[in-house]
Amino acid sequence: MESPDSVRVAVNIRPLISAELLHGCTDCITVLPGEPQVQIESHAFTYDYVYGGAGSPSFAIYDDCVAPLIDALFHGYNATVLAYGQTGSGKTYTMGTNYTGEGSNGGIIPKVMDSIFRRVETMKHSTEFLMRVSFIEIFKEEVFDLLDSHQASLSKVEGASLPKPTGPGRPPIQIREAGNGGITLSGVTEAEVRTKEEMASNLARGSLSRATGSTNMNSQSSRSHAIFTISMEQKKIASCLSGVNDDTADDILCAKLHLVDLAGSERAKRTGANGMRFKEGLLALGNVISALGDEKKRKEGGHVPYRDSKLTRLLQDSLGGNSKTVMIACVSPADTNAEETLNTLKYANRARNIQNKAVVNRDPMASQLQAMRSQIEQLQAELLFYRGDGNASFDELQILKHKVSLLEASNGELRQELQERRLTSEQLAQRALDAQVEKDKLVTKIELVRNGKSWDEIDFNQNQDFDLMKTYLLKIQELEGELIRVKSLSSSKCKRISDCIDEDEDEDETSKDLLFSSGNDYSSSDEIEDNEKELEHSTLQEKLDLELMELDKRLEQKEAEMKRFTSSDTSVLRQHYEKKVIELELEKKALQKEIDQLRQNLANISSPSDVGAQKLREEYLHKLNVLESQVAELKKKQDAQAQLLRQKQRSDEAAKRLQEEIQRIKSEKVQLQQKIKQESEQFRLWKASREKEVHQLKKEGRRNEYEMHKLLAQNQRQKMVLQRKTEEAAMDTKRLKELLESRKASSREASSAGNGNGPGVQAILQTVEHELEVTVRVHEVRSEYEHQVEERAKMAREVSRLKEESEILKHSELRDYHETMSAEARNSRIFALENMLAATSSTLVAMASQLSEAEERERTFSGRGRWNHVRSLGDARHIMNHLFNLASSSRCSLRDKEVHCREKDAEMKDLNEKVVVLSGLTRQLAAEKAALTREVKLKVGFISYWC
Ligand SMILES: Nc1ncnc2c1ncn2[C@@H]1O[C@H](COP(=O)(O)OP(=O)(O)OP(=O)(O)O)[C@@H](O)[C@H]1O
């Protein structure tokens, strides 16, 4: 009978209300005519149904979406209608939660009531119906019973910030998980209703007690999540069963329809609804929808955080469970609400991916009930027997005795099992504690990393951690094995005790085996710390859930036992037996008295020879015999009654013991629930801190990347400058060599032409010209070399600074690296470096211009016009002498220059080596950064995977 049903999603767009029109709001939602598609801004979404705007009229919601659910309800399926949306978007209006019973306000709930009772009316000849309603609200993460008579006096809460009364007058309802995995509310009022009017009055009564307040957007805003539940049990009437399949003849179909009106989903700030904790429920609902809506996670069987809030626990069956569900996303078309509307639409879109698995809810206890009924009948027959004065045998009494002994035996077994469970529970608690200790250690380690411990130190501890992980995983496996053992033990016992084990258990076992095998797979893999932690948490949660389920099952069994004890109204029975014993006693006394009287009469008969007296005597003796046998009979009866009374007393004591055990199980359960709550809270905190940490690491990673890019670019620039300078230095050296060569040649020429005139003078002039050029060049080269020396010194400084930087980057801790002061210092250093580079470039530019000037001068000197300035030979000689002097001094300086050149070459070599070292460091840094980024990505991946 199982079939996967997607959650169907409808969007209801209400018209602009007068307040919005007054504010000049415009419609920002477009509905594609004839298509269930809405468009807002640049986003388009497709749903199962769209109402309002250009879509279908709103009144059609019931026929399209809800009527099929009513059909399903009558066929034994659970169903849910859930209204979601921001405040003032029309949830209450659409659901009709504030229906008072008069007329029809067009909402879904009045139509549901109408439809159910019309249908019941047509089926009443063939089917018996038992209908109950409950109405609860979730306010500040507590569940309250809106139909509880204590609450009748509660008035509406004025203003969203006023708290509702709590305490003894308004006790919160506890959520309990039934053995079959269903959720029940212990002690909630389930009012039996027979007519539509009765149902409506319950709804109106509950609505009056609901928490409402005034917000900026809705004067009558619901500040709590309300769930109106209609439970329906139906059974075919025996006389109408001819021809009906025997298997289903005794079926009792029990189904529930939840009508959910959630509180507004908007951000509290905008509406002024501060201090409300319904957000927690909505947030958890969003997480549940995300987890169920994500196909990948669903296929992988990821953890669905139902336990994060009361709302999600209560809607556990409606979302991804045994229910047919329709979600109605209510939106306002006003452009001022566009952002919230978009959020609602996204939320609703995700909900469409949720797959439910609705099954027909046949009462699993129907057969057991039948057995109990026959037991009651049998007991009643027994009672009749003892009330009457028939002489029937004591077979029934023997049967009763046998039953009591059976019950006592089963009770003993249960007690033993309970003891075992208690032991297991203690062991589990111990293990949970151990896990917590390990967790704390890991958290401390993370803290150490964050607080600046170097990677080397962490690496040093890595082996230890790995061992820790291994022991940890071993523990988990051990725990899982034990759980399987306990579960199999429990199921075999249950089989023996009550013969009522579901097929579901096998399914559970299979799924658990799967879980364990996946756990083993996992343990064999070498995952990172976060993954381990998340898995550990979900395994622990699942284990605790299983524990809780087991306890619930146990509790149910005990309660059923208890019911069996109490079903045959023991006090009445006891009173009857006691009365009977007294009656028998009285009767016995009366008979005894009669016997005594007869004996006296017998003794008074004086003459035994008298025939009359003889006859009378015989008559008396006969009567005496009869009476004595009657007394004996009565005595027997009295003994039997007394035995029965003792038996009853024993069973009363057994019931008392059972009651105590129930109490103990209950308190254990409460403890377990608290433990689960604590565990999930701790995990939530851990997760939040991890997320924060990852966020910081990401930020740091980005900063590192930026720094790296900057340093790399700088390094590249420096390399280029260095290369250029090296080339220039090589060029200069070459040019210097050429100059030296030409100077040598000119001196040779000068010495060979020293004795002649004419051409000799010309040669001298040529020499002078050469000398001049040489001088100019020498000057230029000198200045150039001076610049070079300066530049190289600067470069050397830069290189050593860069090296320092690299050292800092390599060894400094992440935290220091990201402190603002440190970043500022780095920035200023980089800025200084850049300035220096700029200065070097400008020097080079200046040098280039100087060079071009020198070349220009050279050109001028080599031109004809220069000869006009050398008027006489004397001048020329004078100049020549001067030049000779200059040449000799320049020769010396050239030698110096050569030495300098060699020195510079050595320096250049040094510099090149440093550059190589620097590049190595840069590569190392890049590798470290890549590793860091990989780690961050990995962590982000895992966190998003577990979210
Ligand atoms: N389809 C509709 N047609 C006309 N008016 C509507 C419609 N839906 C809602 N309204 C009006 O909008 C206002 C807000 O509606 P309602 O109280 O149902 O919102 P809500 O979503 O339940 O708000 P809250 O979350 O604050 O309880 C009411 O005045 C209601 O009459």
The ligand as an SDF file (V2000), in Angstrom:
LIG
                    3D

 31 33  0  0  0  0  0  0  0  0999 V2000
   -7.1700   36.3650    0.1490 N   0  0  0  0  0  0  0  0  0  0  0  0
   -7.4100   37.4710    0.8710 C   0  0  0  0  0  0  0  0  0  0  0  0
   -8.3330   38.3620    0.4660 N   0  0  0  0  0  0  0  0  0  0  0  0
   -8.5790   39.4870    1.1770 C   0  0  0  0  0  0  0  0  0  0  0  0
   -7.9310   39.8080    2.3280 N   0  0  0  0  0  0  0  0  0  0  0  0
   -7.0040   38.9680    2.7870 C   0  0  0  0  0  0  0  0  0  0  0  0
   -6.6980   37.7730    2.0870 C   0  0  0  0  0  0  0  0  0  0  0  0
   -5.7410   37.1410    2.7810 N   0  0  0  0  0  0  0  0  0  0  0  0
   -5.4730   37.9050    3.8580 C   0  0  0  0  0  0  0  0  0  0  0  0
   -6.2310   39.0000    3.8620 N   0  0  0  0  0  0  0  0  0  0  0  0
   -6.1940   40.0540    4.8810 C   0  0  0  0  0  0  0  0  0  0  0  0
   -4.8400   40.2950    5.2200 O   0  0  0  0  0  0  0  0  0  0  0  0
   -4.7020   40.5630    6.6160 C   0  0  0  0  0  0  0  0  0  0  0  0
   -3.6760   39.6220    7.2260 C   0  0  0  0  0  0  0  0  0  0  0  0
   -4.1430   38.3010    7.0920 O   0  0  0  0  0  0  0  0  0  0  0  0
   -3.8400   37.1710    8.1610 P   0  0  0  0  0  0  0  0  0  0  0  0
   -4.0980   37.6280    9.5540 O   0  0  0  0  0  0  0  0  0  0  0  0
   -4.5150   35.9350    7.7000 O   0  0  0  0  0  0  0  0  0  0  0  0
   -2.2850   37.0460    7.9630 O   0  0  0  0  0  0  0  0  0  0  0  0
   -1.2860   36.0060    8.6430 P   0  0  0  0  0  0  0  0  0  0  0  0
   -0.3810   35.5710    7.5830 O   0  0  0  0  0  0  0  0  0  0  0  0
   -2.0290   34.9730    9.3590 O   0  0  0  0  0  0  0  0  0  0  0  0
   -0.5120   36.9440    9.6330 O   0  0  0  0  0  0  0  0  0  0  0  0
    0.2480   36.5450   10.9780 P   0  0  0  0  0  0  0  0  0  0  0  0
    1.3660   35.6680   10.6070 O   0  0  0  0  0  0  0  0  0  0  0  0
    0.7270   37.8660   11.4750 O   0  0  0  0  0  0  0  0  0  0  0  0
   -0.7400   35.9090   11.8500 O   0  0  0  0  0  0  0  0  0  0  0  0
   -6.0630   40.3520    7.2330 C   0  0  0  0  0  0  0  0  0  0  0  0
   -6.6460   41.6250    7.4080 O   0  0  0  0  0  0  0  0  0  0  0  0
   -6.8300   39.5920    6.1850 C   0  0  0  0  0  0  0  0  0  0  0  0
   -8.2230   39.9350    6.1910 O   0  0  0  0  0  0  0  0  0  0  0  0
  1  2  1  0
  2  3  1  0
  2  7  2  0
  3  4  2  0
  4  5  1  0
  5  6  2  0
  6  7  1  0
  6 10  1  0
  7  8  1  0
  8  9  2  0
  9 10  1  0
 10 11  1  0
 11 12  1  0
 11 30  1  0
 12 13  1  0
 13 14  1  0
 13 28  1  0
 14 15  1  0
 15 16  1  0
 16 17  2  0
 16 18  1  0
 16 19  1  0
 19 20  1  0
 20 21  2  0
 20 22  1  0
 20 23  1  0
 23 24  1  0
 24 25  2  0
 24 26  1  0
 24 27  1  0
 28 29  1  0
 28 30  1  0
 30 31  1  0
M  END
$$$$
